[in-house]
């Protein structure tokens, strides 16, 4: 099992994201997306991820809120 320090170090290195989403509900939605991540540490013990990118979602509302 990784130590807290090892996980924290890996989180600092995050630069991108990709996801595939699927709802198991009969009225749910599906989607895919990708983007970039900017990581900052504004204070000791605090890590912030600023994400931006694109996603395509298909479902009853065709959007997430």
C-alpha positions, 0 to 999 in steps of 0.5 A: 500500500502506498504511503500518504506522501507517495499518493500526495506526490502522485497527485501533484503530477496530475496533468490531464483527465479522461472519463467514460460515464454511464448511468445505470438508471433507465432514464440516465445518461452516458458521456465521455470527456477529456481535459487538462488539469492545473495543480496548485498547493495554496497552503500546507496540506491543501491541493487544488485541481483546476480542470478544463476540457470537453465532454459529450453527454447524451441523455434525457437532458443532454447536459449535466448541471 
